[in-house]
Amino acid sequence: MSALLVVEGREGWEHAQALAQHLSSSVPCRVLQDSSLPLIAGLDNVCSMRADESPAEYFGGVDARYLIVFTQRQGIGALTRYALATSAIFESIYVVQEYWGDVLDCELPPGSVLQYFVRDDFAATLTKRRAGNSPVHVVGCPRYCLYESWDLPAIRKDVRDRLGVTSNQQLIGWFGQSPAVADAYRRTLEKFAGAVGARPLLKVLYRPHFRESTEQIQFTESIFRQHGVALATVLDEDTLHCLCAVDVVATVFSNCIADAIHLNRISPIPLNTSICVLFDAEMINYHIHHTHLQCPPLASQRAALIVTSEDDLMASLDRATDPVHLLATWQRAAQVAFLGSEALASISAKIV
């Protein structure tokens, strides 16, 4: 008995890494991945395929009992589509879902059934609605097991010390997004910077999105500086380390908020609160188009704040920096988020 893991998106790659390393002790795992992704360490049976290669020859020699594929925000890729087209050769096909409600919309051979592993009950409700009769299993997110051994309070102190955050300052993290809706993003950023600038004891850690260009980064910096905000742009620090360091995670609807909630779930102390800054009408429409949701999932589950009017920005910042709300956020994380190790155990129990 063996499992074939097919992964293309960077979101799924961390899930695949954690899952393959966990399963390999009881189920031999082979990984077929897009060549743009780094090779998964610690595994011998990994095949990295370029975009100009055909997987036909590889799949012709596959002798695996289970197929495991992964959703990605860009939609189903050619490699995953090919794998599912051959799904009749597998006993079971599993989908590890990254974002709430994502489904693989493609034709399958007759009799093939996809089983979805999802992160929480909210994701399960969406997936059951969108995926028809596909079985849905609530397990959590496998990739978060990679951070359970971290000393989060030590990481937090180290990053804050290096950024020169004083004892009377609070550090607000602005986690950039690829500004696909440029004008709406600019308007959102300007209003947010104005609200932070009105609070002189707040300092901003700006972590650009990996798709932001140098010009876009410089533009964001200029907006914060126009409003007199104490700013530290962080390019060479791991994003998860940045999330550990800040008191508030602020973004439009980035998955950084999901990462922050899971870090709070792991942490022995409250780390931070999160705010979805989603009040611009154009940006709201883009979010709905992109996710098919009216509201970001963690805001819907009361694990993160959401600003739906620019008039509420100041009050939301005050609430987010309130120690009482910080404690409540930490407690809420334990209610909505599974540990990564719990996710791996649940998936293993289903497959093995």
Secondary structure, 3 states (H helix, E strand, C coil): CCEEEEECCHHHHHHHHHHHHHHCCCCCEEEEEECCCCCCCCCCCEEEECCCCCCHHHHHCCCCCEEEEECCCCCCCHHHHHHHHCHHHCCEEEEECCCCCCCCCCCCCCCCCEEEEECCHHHHHHHHHHCCCCCEEECCCHHHHHHCCCCHHHHHHHHHHHHCCCCCCEEEEEECCCCCCHHHHHHHHHHHHHHHHCCCCEEEEEECCCCCCHHHHHHHHHHHHHCCCEEEECCCCCHHHHHHHCCEEEECCCCHHHHHHHHHHHCCCCCCEEEEECCCHHHHHHHHHHHCCCCCHHHHCCCCEEECCHHHHHHHHHHHCCHHHHHHHHHHHHHHCCCHHHHHHHHHHHHC
